[in-house]
Amino acid sequence: MRPLRCGIVGCGFFAQFHIDAWRRLEGVELVAAADPDTARASAAAPQAYPSLTAMLDAGRLDLVDIATRPETHLALVSEALERGIPAICQKPLAPTWEDSRAIAAVAARTGVPFMVHENWRWHPWYREAHRLIRSGAIGRPITYCFRARKRDGLGPEPYPDQPYFRAMPRLLIHETLIHPIDTARLLFGDVSHVYADTRRLNPNIAGEDLAFLLLSHESGLLGSIDGNRYTEGGYYEPRPGSPPLGEATFEGEEALLTLTTEGHLLRDGVSVWQNTVHTGYRGDCVLATQRHFVDHLRDGTPLETSAPEYLKSVALVEAAYLSAQRGARVAMSGLF
């Protein structure tokens, strides 16, 4: 079976982890890259182009990886899918709910494979937590808490790796807490109600950098997400194999499962699993995410973060902002 020919669009900060994973993924060749800075594109792949259009015009690709800023996603995803090229696209899916729905509509109309690159649910510690919870290791789940931390939001020039964050009107929930929101859905199913409260600690940014979310799942489970980009609790540098952005607890009738900041899982304080993957980004979750998309293209493996499925996580982000604005709990039923 011949390798799939991959092209990447966007060669900025986080794209480095995509590029590394594509180079190591069996059955795929990263043959082309597009970026307005063609020097960055040349460093990423053998064929460099200034735009997606130029890259697609140059020759047939089997898939495109879109690793650009959210405001570009609707146009880029639409171009790829309209030309029949399967696409995987980084989160946030789009700056607005309307654009997110428009992307999903293009994917539905064209029928071309499309997936959102949501890598938290592919962290090995969350995959193992999912297995343990499903196997009954904690008994009936009662509640959970994700504590998400990244100390890169202080001072007059915060977010040095991605300075455009400073101007985003919606920041922490939209850009970061979408991760634990989606992971909570993986672990415990869909959500019926959301309550959120937010703060802007750094006056040098436009959006929020602290938030507390309370999620009521359709099963009756109640969980929380406590996040900020101001204090320690995780790791700032995205070192190869580095552990999660914070920690988490999953409480059941029979036991407490804890995810530590070192990436270990404890059941009632006793180690039950340790991460042994020390290559790639955070347990090689980017590689796992991209492999999942390739598996779909090869053998039809159902996509966990297809557009219709991922819109459920995006809708929870929208509900969280609406809750923070109203100062009230928001029901998901009939909201969108």
C-alpha positions in Angstrom: 0.0 0.0 0.0 1.5 3.3 -1.0 2.0 6.1 1.6 -0.6 8.8 1.8 0.7 12.2 0.5 0.2 14.9 3.2 0.4 18.7 2.9 0.3 21.0 5.9 -0.9 24.6 5.9 0.6 26.8 8.6 4.1 26.3 10.0 3.9 28.4 13.2 4.5 27.5 16.8 2.2 24.5 17.4 2.6 23.2 13.8 6.0 22.0 14.8 4.4 19.2 16.8 2.2 18.3 13.8 5.2 18.2 11.5 7.2 16.0 13.9 4.3 13.6 14.1 3.7 13.4 10.4 7.4 12.6 9.8 7.2 9.7 12.3 3.7 8.3 11.3 4.0 5.1 9.3 2.1 5.1 5.9 2.3 8.9 5.5 4.7 11.2 3.7 4.8 14.9 4.5 5.5 16.1 1.0 4.3 19.7 1.0 3.9 22.7 3.3 2.2 26.1 2.8 2.9 29.3 4.7 3.2 32.9 3.8 6.7 32.6 5.2 8.1 30.2 2.6 11.3 29.8 4.5 9.3 28.1 7.3 7.4 26.0 4.7 10.7 24.9 3.2 12.0 23.8 6.6 8.8 21.7 7.1 8.6 19.8 3.8 10.3 19.1 0.5 7.8 21.2 -1.5 7.1 24.8 -0.2 4.2 27.1 -1.2 2.9 30.5 -0.1 -0.7 29.4 0.1 -3.0 26.4 0.2 -4.3 27.2 -3.3 -0.7 27.1 -4.7 -0.1 23.8 -2.9 -3.2 22.1 -4.2 -2.7 23.4 -7.7 0.8 21.9 -7.7 -0.3 18.3 -7.5 -2.5 15.7 -5.9 -2.5 15.3 -2.1 -4.3 12.6 -0.1 -4.9 14.8 2.9 -4.3 18.3 4.2 -3.5 19.3 7.8 -4.7 22.8 8.6 -2.6 24.2 11.5 -3.4 28.0 11.2 -5.2 30.5 13.3 -8.9 29.9 13.9 -10.1 32.9 11.8 -8.6 31.3 8.6 -10.2 27.8 9.1 -13.5 28.3 7.4 -11.9 29.4 4.1 -9.1 26.9 4.2 -11.3 23.9 5.2 -13.8 24.9 2.5 -11.2 25.1 -0.2 -9.7 21.7 0.7 -13.0 19.9 1.0 -14.5 21.5 -2.1 -11.5 20.2 -4.0 -12.1 16.7 -2.7 -9.1 16.7 -0.3 -9.7 15.2 3.2 -8.7 17.7 5.9 -7.8 17.6 9.6 -8.0 21.0 11.3 -6.6 22.4 14.6 -8.9 23.7 17.3 -10.4 26.1 18.0 -12.5 25.1 15.1 -13.5 28.8 14.3 -13.8 32.1 16.1 -17.6 32.0 16.2 -20.4 29.5 16.5 -21.7 30.5 13.0 -18.4 29.8 11.4 -18.1 26.5 13.2 -21.5 25.5 11.9 -20.5 26.6 8.4 -17.5 24.3 8.5 -19.7 21.4 9.5 -22.1 22.3 6.7 -19.3 22.2 4.1 -18.1 18.8 5.4 -21.7 17.4 5.3 -22.4 18.8 1.8 -19.2 17.6 0.2 -19.0 14.2 2.0 -15.2 14.5 2.1 -13.6 13.2 5.3 -13.0 16.0 7.9 -11.9 15.9 11.5 -11.0 18.4 14.2 -7.5 18.0 15.7 -8.5 17.8 19.4 -5.5 16.1 21.0 -6.4 16.0 24.7 -8.7 13.1 24.3 -5.7 11.3 22.8 -3.4 11.9 25.8 -2.5 8.4 26.9 -3.4 9.2 30.6 -7.0 10.1 29.5 -7.3 7.1 27.3 -6.2 4.9 30.3 -8.6 6.8 32.6 -11.4 6.2 30.2 -10.6 2.5 30.2 -10.4 2.3 34.0 -13.6 4.2 34.5 -15.4 2.0 32.0 -14.1 -1.1 33.6 -15.5 -0.2 36.9 -12.3 0.7 38.7 -13.9 3.5 40.7 -17.4 2.1 40.8 -20.3 4.4 39.7 -18.8 7.8 38.9 -20.0 10.6 41.2 -18.1 13.7 40.2 -14.8 15.0 38.7 -12.6 18.0 38.5 -10.1 19.1 35.9 -7.5 21.7 37.1 -5.9 23.2 34.0 -2.9 25.5 34.5 -0.3 27.2 32.3 1.8 30.0 33.7 2.4 31.9 30.5 -0.1 34.7 30.9 1.6 37.2 33.2 3.2 40.6 32.6 3.0 43.2 29.8 3.8 40.7 27.0 2.0 37.4 27.9 1.8 34.3 25.7 5.2 34.8 24.1 4.9 31.7 21.9 1.5 32.7 20.6 1.2 36.5 21.1 -2.0 36.8 19.1 -3.7 35.3 22.1 -3.5 38.8 23.7 -6.0 40.3 21.3 -8.5 37.4 21.4 -11.8 38.6 22.9 -12.6 35.1 24.1 -9.4 33.3 25.3 -9.3 30.8 28.1 -12.5 28.8 27.6 -12.4 29.1 23.8 -8.7 28.3 23.3 -7.7 26.2 26.3 -10.7 24.8 28.3 -12.3 23.4 25.2 -9.8 20.6 25.8 -11.1 19.4 29.2 -14.7 20.1 28.1 -14.2 17.7 25.2 -12.4 15.2 27.4 -15.2 15.3 29.9 -17.6 14.4 27.1 -15.3 11.4 26.2 -15.2 10.2 29.8 -18.8 10.8 30.9 -21.0 11.6 28.0 -23.0 14.6 26.9 -23.8 17.6 29.0 -27.3 19.0 29.8 -26.4 22.2 31.7 -23.5 24.6 32.1 -22.6 27.2 34.7 -19.5 29.4 34.2 -17.8 32.4 35.9 -14.8 34.2 34.4 -12.2 36.8 35.2 -9.6 38.8 33.3 -6.5 39.0 35.6 -4.0 40.5 33.1 -5.1 44.0 32.0 -2.8 43.6 28.9 -5.1 41.1 27.2 -8.6 41.3 25.7 -10.1 38.1 26.9 -10.5 36.1 30.1 -7.6 34.2 31.7 -9.4 32.5 34.7 -12.6 30.5 34.6 -14.6 28.0 36.7 -17.1 25.8 34.9 -19.7 23.4 36.4 -21.0 20.8 33.9 -24.2 18.8 34.6 -24.1 15.6 32.4 -27.2 14.0 31.0 -26.4 11.0 33.2 -26.8 13.2 36.3 -23.1 13.4 37.0 -21.8 16.8 38.1 -18.2 17.9 37.3 -16.1 21.0 37.3 -13.3 22.6 35.3 -11.0 25.0 37.1 -8.6 26.8 34.8 -6.3 29.7 34.5 -3.1 30.8 32.6 -1.6 32.6 35.6 -0.5 30.1 38.2 1.6 26.9 38.3 0.1 23.5 38.5 1.2 22.1 35.2 4.2 22.7 33.0 4.8 25.8 30.9 7.3 24.4 28.4 5.8 21.9 25.9 8.7 19.5 26.3 8.6 16.2 24.4 6.5 13.7 26.4 5.6 16.4 28.9 2.7 15.7 31.3 -0.8 17.4 31.4 -1.6 21.0 31.9 -2.6 20.5 35.5 -4.3 17.6 37.2 -7.6 15.9 37.5 -9.7 13.8 39.9 -12.4 11.3 39.1 -14.5 10.3 42.1 -16.6 7.1 42.2 -18.7 5.3 44.8 -15.8 2.8 45.3 -12.6 4.8 44.7 -10.8 8.0 43.7 -8.8 8.1 40.5 -6.2 10.9 40.4 -4.2 12.2 37.5 -1.0 13.9 38.7 0.9 16.7 37.1 3.6 14.1 36.3 1.1 12.2 34.1 0.5 9.3 36.5 -2.8 7.7 37.5 -3.4 6.8 41.2 -6.3 4.8 42.6 -6.9 5.8 46.2 -3.3 7.0 46.3 -1.8 3.8 44.8 -0.2 3.9 41.4 -2.2 2.0 38.7 -0.6 3.5 35.6 2.5 5.5 34.6 3.1 7.2 31.3 6.1 5.7 29.5 5.8 7.7 26.3 8.5 10.4 26.2 8.6 11.3 22.6 6.4 13.9 20.8 4.0 16.3 22.5 2.4 15.4 25.8 2.5 11.6 25.6 2.6 11.8 21.8 -1.0 12.8 21.6 -0.5 14.7 18.4 0.7 11.5 16.7 -2.2 9.5 18.1 -4.7 12.1 16.9 -3.2 12.2 13.4 -3.0 8.3 13.3 -6.7 8.2 14.1 -7.5 10.4 11.0 -5.3 8.2 8.8 -7.0 5.1 10.2 -10.3 6.6 9.1 -8.9 7.2 5.6 -7.5 3.8 5.3 -10.2 1.6 6.8 -13.2 3.8 7.7 -12.5 3.8 11.5 -15.3 6.2 12.9 -14.0 9.6 13.6 -14.3 10.6 17.3 -14.1 14.4 16.5 -16.0 14.6 13.2 -17.6 18.0 12.6 -21.1 17.0 14.0 -19.6 15.4 17.0 -17.1 18.2 17.8 -19.9 20.8 17.5 -21.2 19.4 20.8 -18.0 20.5 22.5 -18.1 23.9 20.7 -21.7 24.4 21.8 -20.6 23.9 25.4 -18.0 26.7 25.0 -20.7 29.0 23.6 -23.0 28.0 26.6 -20.2 28.8 29.0 -19.8 32.3 27.7 -23.6 32.8 27.7 -23.7 31.6 31.3 -20.9 33.9 32.4 -22.7 36.8 30.7 -26.0 36.1 32.3 -24.6 35.0 35.7 -26.9 31.9 35.5 -27.0 28.2 34.6 -27.7 27.5 31.0 -29.6 24.5 29.6 -28.2 23.0 26.4 -31.6 21.7 25.2 -32.8 24.0 22.5 -30.0 26.5 22.9 -28.7 26.2 19.3 
